[in-house]
């Protein structure tokens, strides 16, 4: 079997923290991913047939490989008393439980917060839901649902055609906020000795994302239009075509940057134009200014223009597609991309967690697990003997990888 683990140079911040993850799709696994990348032992509880997310295709094909590295899998039948007992025993030795199932689903199986808090008072129990407590709390939610409800889709699309953002931004943000809550609760537990319940909501996460537009409406009395037709806050904030038919986004967002731009591109007339002296004045002159700047930009090829803008320190960006990042020199040089090898043997490249500790990116310690990979070691750690484990596997209570060695 191929070694699918990468060694770490020194202990990670959450080393020694055990997390039990009842999660699927994006929001729950993204919370577990943050904790796992920071060093926690994250045990993914899934049914013997495996998490349904493993089998998604098309737009969902990337969910499992992206959000499940650095985790172990325990494939167990929770409909059977023996399976539930295994997980309860595991929870007794755990610090955190995360879940993103529909409200009440885990309570029916005996894994609700109240029951587990009595059993393990130190447990931090994190629920990742569509809504926090309130009139909507029992509604089903998806990333797209809450983007529509909270106005993010309105701000992204055309005025008469709301459009969800082009990634699962709310699922990922909601999962990240859940991880932040877990870290706070663990810090508090250090002082009190008791865990608590943490809940993160998709709807509330979306409200957080559109807060600036809410505040703008209250302060100005004007409804901000969607970003597709919104007048920028900056005079120069646009996509420009280059001499070789490529495109670059260029931003000039301060008066000092405007002076630098005019000097570097040898445009004394623009520098001397009183109508362009401040950013506010440049915003008012965009109707003629942007076409004038487009003429200047088109004198250069994409690479030449990018080099010039980088040299003078102005914001710019190529108009890229997500798959262009696979060849991005910065991500590849800085450890920003990791290889995730799937149980099928296929490999994909995925971004590392976007933080560094003392300048070092967080490592991949293991690839996304096969169904039940890690189960044997976990069961042994709970005190199950080889014969007991073999019997549990034979009866379908647990599922272990086919090549799992069991001592006679």
C-alpha positions as CSV (number, residue, x, y, z in Angstrom):
1,X,0.0,0.0,0.0
2,X,1.3,3.4,-0.9
3,X,2.4,5.6,2.0
4,X,-0.1,8.4,2.0
5,X,1.3,10.3,5.0
6,X,3.7,13.2,5.2
7,X,5.7,13.6,8.4
8,X,5.7,16.9,10.3
9,X,8.8,18.6,11.6
10,X,7.3,19.7,14.9
11,X,4.1,19.4,16.8
12,X,1.2,21.4,15.5
13,X,-0.9,23.7,17.7
14,X,-3.9,21.3,18.1
15,X,-1.8,18.1,18.5
16,X,-3.5,15.9,21.1
17,X,-7.0,17.2,20.4
18,X,-9.4,14.6,19.2
19,X,-12.3,15.6,17.1
20,X,-15.3,13.4,16.2
21,X,-16.8,14.5,12.9
22,X,-20.3,13.7,11.8
23,X,-20.2,15.7,8.6
24,X,-20.8,15.6,4.9
25,X,-20.8,17.9,1.9
26,X,-18.9,21.2,2.5
27,X,-19.8,23.1,5.7
28,X,-19.1,20.4,8.2
29,X,-16.0,18.9,6.5
30,X,-14.5,22.4,6.0
31,X,-14.7,23.0,9.8
32,X,-13.0,19.7,10.4
33,X,-10.4,20.5,7.8
34,X,-9.3,23.7,9.6
35,X,-9.0,21.7,12.9
36,X,-7.2,18.8,11.2
37,X,-4.7,21.0,9.4
38,X,-3.9,22.7,12.7
39,X,-3.0,19.3,14.1
40,X,-6.1,17.8,15.6
41,X,-6.9,14.1,15.2
42,X,-10.1,14.3,13.3
43,X,-12.1,11.0,13.1
44,X,-14.7,11.1,10.3
45,X,-17.7,8.9,11.3
46,X,-19.4,7.6,8.2
47,X,-21.8,4.7,7.4
48,X,-20.3,1.4,6.1
49,X,-21.0,2.3,2.5
50,X,-19.2,5.6,3.0
51,X,-20.1,9.3,3.1
52,X,-22.3,10.1,0.1
53,X,-20.0,13.0,-0.7
54,X,-17.4,10.5,-1.9
55,X,-19.7,9.6,-4.8
56,X,-20.6,13.1,-6.0
57,X,-19.8,13.9,-9.6
58,X,-19.8,17.0,-11.8
59,X,-19.8,20.2,-9.6
60,X,-19.5,18.1,-6.5
61,X,-16.6,16.0,-7.6
62,X,-14.0,18.1,-5.8
63,X,-15.8,18.2,-2.4
64,X,-14.3,15.1,-0.9
65,X,-10.7,15.5,-2.0
66,X,-10.5,19.1,-0.9
67,X,-12.1,19.0,2.5
68,X,-11.0,15.6,4.0
69,X,-7.2,15.4,4.1
70,X,-5.6,14.8,7.5
71,X,-8.6,12.8,8.7
72,X,-9.2,9.2,9.7
73,X,-12.3,7.3,8.8
74,X,-14.4,5.1,11.1
75,X,-17.1,3.4,9.0
76,X,-19.7,2.1,11.4
77,X,-23.4,1.2,11.4
78,X,-25.1,3.6,13.8
79,X,-28.4,1.9,13.4
80,X,-27.1,-1.0,15.5
81,X,-26.4,-0.8,19.2
82,X,-22.9,-2.2,18.9
83,X,-22.0,0.5,16.4
84,X,-23.4,3.3,18.6
85,X,-21.5,1.9,21.6
86,X,-18.2,2.1,19.6
87,X,-18.8,5.7,18.8
88,X,-19.9,6.6,22.4
89,X,-16.8,5.0,23.8
90,X,-14.8,7.1,21.3
91,X,-16.6,10.3,22.3
92,X,-15.6,9.6,25.9
93,X,-12.0,10.2,25.0
94,X,-12.6,13.1,22.7
95,X,-12.4,16.9,23.0
96,X,-14.7,18.1,20.2
97,X,-17.6,16.8,18.2
98,X,-18.7,18.5,15.0
99,X,-21.9,17.8,13.0
100,X,-23.9,19.3,10.1
101,X,-26.9,17.0,9.9
102,X,-30.5,18.2,10.0
103,X,-31.8,19.4,13.3
104,X,-32.6,16.4,15.6
105,X,-31.0,13.7,13.4
106,X,-28.2,12.9,15.9
107,X,-30.5,13.2,18.9
108,X,-32.5,10.3,17.7
109,X,-29.3,8.2,17.7
110,X,-28.3,9.2,21.2
111,X,-25.6,11.7,20.0
112,X,-27.4,15.0,20.9
113,X,-25.7,17.7,22.9
114,X,-27.5,17.2,26.2
115,X,-26.9,13.5,26.3
116,X,-23.2,13.8,25.4
117,X,-22.6,16.7,27.7
118,X,-23.7,14.6,30.6
119,X,-21.5,11.7,29.4
120,X,-18.4,13.9,28.7
121,X,-18.7,17.3,30.4
122,X,-15.4,18.5,28.8
123,X,-16.8,17.9,25.2
124,X,-17.1,20.9,22.9
125,X,-20.1,20.2,20.7
126,X,-20.1,22.2,17.4
127,X,-23.3,22.2,15.3
128,X,-23.0,23.6,11.8
129,X,-26.5,24.6,10.7
130,X,-28.5,26.6,8.2
131,X,-29.7,29.0,10.8
132,X,-29.0,29.9,14.4
133,X,-31.9,29.9,16.9
134,X,-34.9,31.8,15.7
135,X,-38.0,31.6,13.4
136,X,-36.0,29.9,10.6
137,X,-34.1,27.4,12.7
138,X,-35.9,24.3,11.4
139,X,-35.7,25.2,7.8
140,X,-33.5,23.3,5.4
141,X,-30.7,25.4,4.0
142,X,-28.1,25.3,1.2
143,X,-25.3,27.7,0.2
144,X,-27.5,29.0,-2.6
145,X,-30.6,29.3,-0.4
146,X,-29.0,31.6,2.1
147,X,-27.2,33.6,-0.6
148,X,-30.6,34.4,-2.1
149,X,-32.2,35.1,1.3
150,X,-29.4,37.4,2.6
151,X,-28.9,39.4,-0.6
152,X,-25.4,38.1,-1.6
153,X,-26.9,36.6,-4.8
154,X,-28.5,40.1,-5.5
155,X,-25.1,41.8,-5.1
156,X,-23.3,39.3,-7.3
157,X,-25.7,39.1,-10.2
158,X,-27.4,41.5,-12.6
159,X,-30.2,43.8,-11.2
160,X,-33.0,41.6,-12.5
161,X,-31.1,38.3,-12.2
162,X,-29.6,37.3,-8.8
163,X,-26.6,35.0,-9.1
164,X,-24.9,32.9,-6.4
165,X,-21.2,33.4,-6.0
166,X,-19.0,31.2,-8.1
167,X,-17.8,29.0,-5.1
168,X,-19.3,27.6,-1.9
169,X,-18.2,30.7,-0.1
170,X,-20.9,30.6,2.6
171,X,-20.4,26.9,3.4
172,X,-16.7,27.4,3.8
173,X,-17.1,30.6,5.8
174,X,-19.7,29.0,8.0
175,X,-17.4,26.0,8.6
176,X,-14.5,28.3,9.4
177,X,-16.6,30.3,11.9
178,X,-17.5,27.0,13.5
179,X,-13.8,26.2,13.9
180,X,-13.2,29.6,15.4
181,X,-15.9,28.9,17.9
182,X,-14.4,25.5,18.7
183,X,-11.0,27.1,19.4
184,X,-12.6,29.7,21.7
185,X,-14.5,27.0,23.6
186,X,-11.3,24.9,24.0
187,X,-9.5,27.9,25.4
188,X,-12.4,28.6,27.8
189,X,-12.3,24.9,28.8
190,X,-8.7,25.2,29.8
191,X,-9.9,27.6,32.6
192,X,-13.3,26.1,33.5
193,X,-12.8,22.4,32.8
194,X,-16.1,22.3,30.9
195,X,-17.0,22.3,27.3
196,X,-19.9,24.0,25.7
197,X,-22.1,24.0,22.6
198,X,-21.0,26.0,19.6
199,X,-23.3,26.7,16.7
200,X,-22.5,28.3,13.3
201,X,-25.1,29.4,10.9
202,X,-25.1,29.7,7.1
203,X,-27.7,32.4,7.0
204,X,-25.9,34.5,9.6
205,X,-22.5,33.9,7.9
206,X,-24.1,35.4,4.7
207,X,-25.4,38.4,6.6
208,X,-21.9,38.9,7.8
209,X,-20.6,39.0,4.2
210,X,-23.1,41.6,3.1
211,X,-22.8,43.8,6.3
212,X,-21.0,46.5,4.4
213,X,-23.9,46.9,2.0
214,X,-26.4,47.0,4.9
215,X,-24.4,49.7,6.6
216,X,-24.1,51.6,3.4
217,X,-27.9,51.6,2.9
218,X,-28.5,52.9,6.5
219,X,-25.8,55.6,6.3
220,X,-26.6,57.0,2.8
221,X,-30.2,56.1,2.4
222,X,-29.4,54.7,-1.1
223,X,-29.7,51.1,-2.0
224,X,-26.4,49.9,-3.4
225,X,-26.7,48.3,-6.9
226,X,-25.3,44.9,-7.7
227,X,-21.5,44.7,-8.2
228,X,-22.1,44.0,-11.9
229,X,-23.4,47.6,-12.4
230,X,-22.1,49.4,-9.3
231,X,-20.1,52.5,-9.7
232,X,-16.7,51.7,-8.2
233,X,-15.5,53.6,-5.1
234,X,-12.2,54.2,-7.0
235,X,-11.6,56.2,-10.2
236,X,-9.4,53.6,-11.8
237,X,-10.6,50.1,-10.9
238,X,-11.2,48.2,-14.1
239,X,-10.2,45.4,-16.6
240,X,-8.1,46.5,-19.5
241,X,-7.2,44.8,-22.8
242,X,-3.5,44.5,-23.7
243,X,-1.8,44.6,-27.1
244,X,-1.8,40.8,-27.4
245,X,-5.5,40.4,-26.7
246,X,-5.1,39.5,-23.1
247,X,-6.6,41.3,-20.1
248,X,-5.4,42.7,-16.8
249,X,-7.3,44.2,-13.9
250,X,-5.7,47.4,-12.7
251,X,-6.5,49.5,-9.6
252,X,-5.3,53.0,-8.8
253,X,-6.9,53.6,-5.4
254,X,-5.0,56.6,-3.8
255,X,-4.0,60.0,-5.0
256,X,-0.3,59.0,-4.5
257,X,-0.8,56.0,-6.7
258,X,-2.3,58.2,-9.4
259,X,0.8,60.4,-9.3
260,X,3.0,57.3,-9.6
261,X,0.9,56.0,-12.5
262,X,1.0,59.2,-14.5
263,X,4.8,59.6,-14.0
264,X,5.6,55.9,-14.8
265,X,3.4,55.9,-18.0
266,X,4.6,59.4,-19.0
267,X,1.3,61.1,-19.0
268,X,1.9,64.7,-17.7
269,X,-1.3,66.0,-19.1
270,X,-3.3,63.5,-17.0
271,X,-1.2,64.4,-14.0
272,X,-1.9,68.1,-14.5
273,X,-5.6,67.8,-15.2
274,X,-7.5,69.5,-12.3
275,X,-10.5,67.2,-12.9
276,X,-8.4,64.2,-11.9
277,X,-6.7,65.6,-8.8
278,X,-8.5,63.5,-6.2
279,X,-10.0,60.0,-6.3
280,X,-13.5,61.5,-5.8
281,X,-13.0,63.7,-8.8
282,X,-11.6,60.8,-10.9
283,X,-14.7,58.7,-10.1
284,X,-16.9,61.5,-11.6
285,X,-14.7,61.5,-14.8
286,X,-14.8,57.8,-15.4
287,X,-16.9,58.1,-18.5
288,X,-14.0,59.6,-20.5
289,X,-11.1,58.6,-18.2
290,X,-11.4,54.8,-18.5
291,X,-11.4,54.8,-22.4
292,X,-8.4,57.1,-22.3
293,X,-6.6,54.8,-19.9
294,X,-7.6,51.8,-22.1
295,X,-5.6,53.4,-25.0
296,X,-2.6,53.6,-22.7
297,X,-2.8,50.0,-21.5
298,X,-3.2,48.7,-25.0
299,X,0.3,49.9,-25.9
300,X,1.7,47.0,-23.8
301,X,1.6,43.3,-24.0
302,X,0.1,41.5,-20.9
303,X,3.5,40.5,-19.6
304,X,5.1,43.9,-20.2
305,X,2.2,45.7,-18.5
306,X,2.2,43.4,-15.5
307,X,6.0,43.8,-15.1
308,X,5.6,47.6,-15.2
309,X,2.8,47.7,-12.7
310,X,4.7,45.3,-10.4
311,X,7.8,47.5,-10.6
312,X,5.9,50.7,-9.5
313,X,3.9,48.9,-6.9
314,X,0.3,49.3,-8.3
315,X,-2.4,46.7,-7.8
316,X,-3.0,44.5,-10.8
317,X,-4.2,41.0,-11.6
318,X,-4.5,38.7,-14.6
319,X,-8.1,37.6,-15.2
320,X,-7.6,33.9,-14.3
321,X,-9.7,30.8,-14.2
322,X,-9.6,28.5,-11.1
323,X,-7.6,25.8,-13.0
324,X,-5.0,28.4,-13.9
325,X,-3.9,28.2,-10.3
326,X,-2.6,24.7,-10.8
327,X,0.4,26.3,-12.6
328,X,0.6,29.5,-10.5
329,X,4.2,30.1,-9.6
330,X,3.5,31.7,-6.3
331,X,1.3,28.9,-5.0
332,X,3.7,26.3,-6.2
333,X,6.8,28.0,-4.8
334,X,5.3,28.8,-1.4
335,X,3.8,25.4,-0.5
336,X,0.3,26.7,-1.3
337,X,-0.7,23.7,-3.3
338,X,-0.7,20.1,-1.9
339,X,-1.3,16.8,-3.6
340,X,-4.3,14.9,-2.4
341,X,-4.2,11.2,-3.5
342,X,-7.6,9.6,-3.4
343,X,-8.3,6.0,-2.4
344,X,-8.8,5.2,-6.1
345,X,-5.2,6.2,-6.8
346,X,-6.1,9.4,-8.6
347,X,-4.4,12.6,-7.4
348,X,-5.5,16.2,-7.5
349,X,-3.9,19.4,-6.3
350,X,-5.7,21.3,-3.6
351,X,-4.8,24.6,-1.8
352,X,-3.3,24.4,1.7
353,X,-5.0,26.3,4.5
354,X,-4.3,30.0,3.8
355,X,-2.2,30.7,6.9
356,X,1.5,30.3,7.8
357,X,3.0,29.8,11.3
358,X,6.4,31.3,11.7
359,X,6.5,31.5,7.9
360,X,5.7,27.8,7.4
361,X,2.6,26.5,5.7
362,X,0.7,23.8,7.5
363,X,1.6,20.3,6.1
364,X,-0.5,17.5,4.7
365,X,-0.1,14.7,7.1
366,X,-2.4,12.2,5.3
367,X,-4.5,12.0,2.2
368,X,-8.3,11.8,2.3
369,X,-9.0,8.4,3.9
370,X,-10.5,5.3,2.3
371,X,-13.7,4.1,3.8
372,X,-12.9,2.8,7.3
373,X,-9.2,3.6,7.0
374,X,-8.1,4.2,10.6
375,X,-10.9,2.0,12.0
376,X,-8.6,-0.8,13.1
377,X,-6.3,1.4,15.1
378,X,-9.2,3.3,16.7
379,X,-10.9,0.0,17.7
380,X,-7.7,-1.3,19.2
381,X,-7.3,1.9,21.1
382,X,-10.7,1.4,22.6
383,X,-9.7,-2.0,23.9
384,X,-11.3,-4.2,21.3
385,X,-9.4,-7.5,20.6
386,X,-8.6,-8.8,17.2
387,X,-11.3,-11.5,17.4
388,X,-13.9,-8.9,18.5
389,X,-12.9,-6.6,15.6
390,X,-13.1,-9.4,13.1
391,X,-16.5,-10.4,14.4
392,X,-17.8,-6.8,14.2
393,X,-16.5,-6.5,10.6
394,X,-18.0,-9.9,9.6
395,X,-21.5,-8.8,10.9
396,X,-21.2,-5.4,9.1
397,X,-21.1,-3.3,12.3
398,X,-17.9,-1.8,11.1
399,X,-16.2,-1.7,7.7
400,X,-12.4,-2.0,7.3
401,X,-10.4,-1.7,4.2
402,X,-10.1,-5.0,2.4
403,X,-6.3,-5.4,3.0
404,X,-6.7,-4.7,6.8
405,X,-4.4,-7.2,8.7
406,X,-6.1,-8.9,11.7
407,X,-4.0,-11.1,14.0
408,X,-5.5,-14.6,14.5
